[in-house]
């Protein structure tokens, strides 16, 4: 596990928390959708790098 994997997963989890917070505050759906897409992309990229599927 490298530093980039850790950063991608941490950023993904941070964005996931932001999605929940923005949803509870009643932010526009477009902002929530963009944050959730970014969160999923970071988490998937981090996991794929850990699995060795994407180098």
HELIX and SHEET records of a PDB file:
HELIX    1   1 UNK A    3  UNK A   25  1                                  23    
HELIX    2   2 UNK A   29  UNK A   51  1                                  23    
END                                                                             
